[in-house]
Amino acid sequence: MSAHQQAATQTVIQLAEHMTRLKTAAASFSESTAVRERGYFSPSEDDQVVHLWVSYHMARNALYEVVTKHQQAEAKNAGASLSDFVVAYAAATVLVDAGRFLRELFADEPIIRRKLNESYELFGIAANSFEAIQLSLSDPLHAIQLYQAREFYDQNLAALRDLANGNTQIKQVLNVIDQLAGCLRVSASSYAKARASDRAKQVVDRVVHKGIGQAIYAIQSCASEWIGQLSTRPSHRPALPDSVRSELLDLLEPGDVLVTRKEHSLTNYFLPGYWPHAALYIGNGRVVEALADGVHERSVDSPFAVDAIATIRPQVASEQIEQVIQRALTHVGKPYDFDFDFTRADRMVCTEVIYRSYEGIGDMQFQLTRRAARETLSAEDLLMLARNQQRFEHLALFCPDHCNELLRDHRIESVLAATMGT
């Protein structure tokens, strides 16, 4: 498997576990009778449901990115493999299972449904999102497309089992599918209802029963409908200009923090601010970075695959940087934390890598901010420290919406003020 396939596979495995935890938490919350008896949410209950809802959306978003990893044109050619298909199919399975679980859990809970249909602008969650998710999952067109994918899965199960014999990750992915298999088995009546539609018949004619590419296309087509309103430009491939990349590599020193933004990217959703992501530079063209597949040591190719970047330098003694890097490396291999829980260190988000690497080194201390019922540190919180000359300082910035070159002077502040709205 390629590095990209391994990352996607690991993401699906971790997200399947995360969705299981969310389902348990949601079921526990649903068992409480206080909200029903009272008719409204208390502030603490409101925090709890918002946290669960944001966490669900983030996980759903990451699964969608796995499903749509391959462009439709690429998926139709011989470049797609059985492993590509099974990972995309597993991601779709987790998506559908979680959505239908929520429908069954809250179908007769008008107070909770009303809460989930509220707008949460800070995290990019639109009003009526719960109803939109449920409508998309019950669409007969989607039932047909998932039927095609399920048919391909069943027909090639022996080959998939053989593939799993030599690959532990694929075996885990197949276990995910087996555990949730029922959610994608379309009933005969549902399938007949879908086929009765002229538009649905066109989909059946278009989606070929056999072939990896066509099976992946069917899954992608469903996912695009499920979360289509978020995918502003799925063909966009962000990357820093070569000149900016070269300049940055000359400037960067171990311990520097890279804060980035991808335009038209789903990774911008459910994270506050214009600048949603951060990575820690450890030298020799390497970073420690938390993405959906977990915390890994990666090439700078990862944080450089963006449209805009701001770099800040810590105000700590040079001899302490090695301690910072060693701390960061102890977190490599941990899964991503879609709960954004800074009180635990077994799962991490991108900014928690920075927080746990630097906190207590020299004069480094961070003030966490409460968001979605969690004490967190955002990427923009880090930039604000540099803007206030507290513990970090500006190094360089490239933001094509505001400048066409790498900035290293007072103009950095004006660009940050414009993008951060302060």
N, C-alpha and C positions, 0 to 999 in steps of 0.2 A: 504494500500500500504506500502511496505517496504521503508526504508530510501533511498535505491538505486533507487527504482522506482520513488519516489518523486523527487529525484535529476534529474533523466533523464527527467521526465515530465516537470519540471521547466526549464530545459535547452532548450527543444524543444520550449516551449512557448516563452521564451526570444529570441531564435534564429529566430523564425518566425517573431517577431517584428523587429529584427535587419536586417534581409534580406529585409523586406519591406522598411526600411530606406535606405539600400544600393541601392535598385532598384530605389528609388526616386532620390538619388544622381547621380546614373549612367544615368538615363534618363535626368536629368538636364544637366549633362556634355555633353551628346550626342547632346543636342539641340544647343550647342555652335558651330558656324560655323568657328571660328578662326582657328582651327586645320586643317579643310578641305581646307580652302583657302590658308593657309600657307604651308601645306604639311608636317609639323613636329610639335612636341610638344615643347613649351617653358619650361624653368626650373620649373616655378610654375605649369604649366599644367602637367608636368611630375610627380611632387610631388603628385598632386591630384590623378592622375590615379594609381600611385603606391600604395598610401594609400588605395584607394578603392579595388584594386586587392588583397593586403595583407589581408585586413579586410575580404574580401569575402572568401579567402582561409582558414583563421582561423575559420570562422563560418562553412564553409563546412566541415572542419576537425572535429569540435566538433559534428556536426550532424552525421558524419560517425561513430564516437565513440559511439554515442547513438544507432545507428542501429546495430552495431556489439557487443553490450554490452554482449549479451548472446552467448556463444560458440555454434556452430552448434549442437554438441552432446546434450547440455543442452536444446537447443530450440526444439529438436525433442521429448523430453520426456514430462511427465505430469507436470513438474515443471513450464512450461511456462503458462502464463495467458492471458486473453483477454486484460488486461491493458498493459502487455508486448508488445503484438502485436500492439495495437493502437498507443503506443508511438513510436515504431519503424517505423510504417507505416507513421505517421505524419512527422517524421524526413526525411524519404525518399521523401515524398511529397514536403517538403520545399526544399530539395536538387534538385529535378528534376525541380521544378518551377523556382528556381533561375537560374539554368543552361540554361533552355530553354528561359528565359527572356533575358539573355545575348546574346544568339544566335540570337534571333529576333531583338534585339536592334542594334547589331553590325555586322549582316550578310553582310551588304553592306557598311561596313566602313573599308576598307583595312588598312588605317593608324592606326586606333585604334586597330584593330586585330593584326597588326604587333607589336604594343607596348605591348599588353597583351601576346604575344608569346615570348617576350624577357625573358632572364634568370635573376632571382633575387636571386643570390646565398646567400646573407645575410639572407634571409628568407626561404631558402630551396625550392624556386619555380623554377622548371626546365624550360628550353626553350620549346616552343611549348605547354605549358600547356593549353592554351585556346582551341587549336585544339583538344588536347587529350580529354578534357572534353566533347566537342561537339560530337566527334566520339563515346564516350562511351554512351552518352545519346541516340544516334540514333541507337544503336546496336539492331537488331531485337530480339536477345536472351534476352536482358533486357526487351524489350516490353512484351515478353511472361511471364517472371517472375513477372513483375509488374501487368500483367493481372491476374495472379493467386492471388496475394495479394489483388487486387481490388475486385475480385470475393468473396474472403473470407470476406472482409469488408462489401460488399453489403449484403451477406447472413446473417451476424451476426449484422446488424445495429441495430435491435431492442434490442438485448442484450447489445450492446454498449451504446445505449441511456439509458437503465435502469442503467447501471454502472455509467453513468455520473450524474444521478439524485442524487446520494449520494456522489459525488466527484467533487468539483469545478474544480480541475486541469484537470481531464479527460474531463469535459465539454469544457474547453478551448482548449484542444487538438482536440476534435471533431470539434470545430469551425474552427481551423486551416485547417483541412482536407476539411471541407465543402467549405471554401473560395478558396481553391486551387484545388478543385476536378478535374477540367478540364484537368490539366496537366498530370494526370495519367490515363485518359480514353483513351485506345488504340483504334485507328480506326480499322475497319474490314480489310481494305486493308493492314495496317501495320501488323496486327496479321496474316493474310493469308501469307504475304511475309515471316514472321518469321517461320511459320509452314512449309513452303516449303523447308526449310533447313534441311538436315538430322541431323546435330548437334543440331538444335533447337528442332527437334522432340525428341531427347534424353532428352533434358531438360524438355519438357512437360511430358514425361513418368516418369521422376524422381521426379518432383515437384507435390505432391498430391494436389488435389483440395480442400480437406477439412482438417481441423486440424490446431490448432494454431501454433504448431511447424513447420509444413511445410510452412505455410504462412510467418512466421518469417524467415525461411531458404531462401525463395525466395527473400525477401527484402535484407537479408545479402549477398546473392550471387550477386545481382546487385551492392550493395555498394562496395563489394570487388573489382569488376571490375572498378567501377568509380574511386576509390582512391587506388587501389591495390598496386601501386608502392610505396606507403608510408608505408604500413603495413609490416614491416620487420619480425616481429614474433608475430602475434596476440595472441598466446597462452601464452606468457610470463607473469608471475605474480610476479612483483617486491615486495620485502620485505626485510627489514634490518634483519640481523641475530639477534637472541634473545639476544646474549651477547652484541652486539652493542646497541640494543634498551635499554637494562637494564642500561648500562653505561651512555647513553645519558640522560635518565630520572633522574639519580642521579646528573648529571651535570647541567641540564637546570634550568634557573631562569626566572621569568617573565620578558618580554622585549627582550629576545634573539630572533634572527632571524634565521630561518632554510632555507637554500638554497639547493635545491634538483635536482636530475636527475633520470629519468626513462629510462633505456635502451630499445631500440626497441619500443618506444612509440611515437604515433602521437603527443602527447603534446609537444614533443621536436621541432616539425616543426613550422616554422614561428615565433619562438622566438630566438633571437640571442644568440649564445654561447653554450658551453658545459653544463652550469648550467642555466636552463631556468626558474626555479620556486622558489618562496619564500613564507614563512608563518611566522606569528608572534606568538610566544609562550606567553601565558597569565597566565600560572600556572595551577596546578592541572591536568596535562595531557591534557590541552586544547590549541587550537590555534584559531586565526582568520585567515581565509584563503579564497582567491578568486579563485574559479574554474569555470568551464563553467556554473554551475547552480547558480552562484552568490557568494556573500560574506556571509560566515556563520561561526559561532563558531562550531568547530569540535574537535573530539578526535585526539590525536597525531597519531592514527592509520592511518589518512589520509596522513600527510607528511612523516610518517615512511614507507608507502607502496611504497618504492623507492629502487633503486639500490645504489645510492650514496647520501651522505648528508654532507654539510658543515655548521657549526653553528658559528655565530659571536655574540659578545656581545656589546651593545651600551656603549659608554663612557659618560654616564649621571649620575647624582646623583640618588641614590636609591629612594629618596622620589619623584622623578619626574616620575618614572616608572608607578605609579598608574595613573597619568594623561595620559601617553601614552596609557595604556590599555583602559581607559575610552574613549579616542578618537577612538581607534580601534573598540570598541563595538558599537559606534554610526553608523558605516558603515554596521553592520550586517543586512542582508536582502536586500542589494542593488544588482542589476543584474551585471553580468560580462560585461566588456566594450571591445568588440571586435574591437572598433575603437582606443583603446589605447590613449584616449584623456585626458591628465592630467589636462586640463584647466577646466574640469567639474567634480563634485564629486557625481553625481547621479548614475553613473555606474563606476565600478572599475576593474582593473586588479590586479594580486597578488602583484606586487611591489608598486602599488599605495596605497595599504593598509599600507605598511611600510612607504612610503613617507608622507602620510597625518597623520599618527599616530605620527611621530617623528619630522617633519619639524617645526622649531621654538622652540622646547623644549631644554632648555639650549643653547648650542652652535650648535645644530643640524641644518645644512643646506645642501641641496643637489643641485648639478649641474646637470640639466637635459641635455640629449643628443638627438639631432634630428635624428629620424629614421622614414622612411616611412612618411615623412611630418608631424611628430608629435614630440613634446618634451617629452621624456620618460626617465624612470629610469629602467634599466634592473637588473636582479638578479646578473649578473656578475659585474655590476657597484657597487653593495653593497659589493661584495667580494673584489673588487679592493680598496674600502675605507679601509677595514680591512687590506689588504696587505700593504697599505701605512700608516697604523696606524692613519687614519683620521676618527674620530667619532665612529669607531668600532674596535674591536680587535678579533683575532682568539680565538675560544673556543675549537672546536674539528672538526675532519673530518674523514669520512669513504668513500673510493673510491676503490672498489675491483679491478679495472683495474690497480691500482698503489700500493695498500697496502691491507693486509688481517686483519688489526686491526684498532681500533679507534685511530687516532693520536691526540696528544695533545702537540706537540712540534714543533721544527723548520722544521720538515718534511712536515708540512702542506703547507708551502710556496712552496716547491719544487713540490708537487702534483698540487697545484693551477697553478703554472707556466706552468706545462706540459699540463694541461687540458685547460687552457685559452690561451695557445700559446704565453705567454709573460713572 
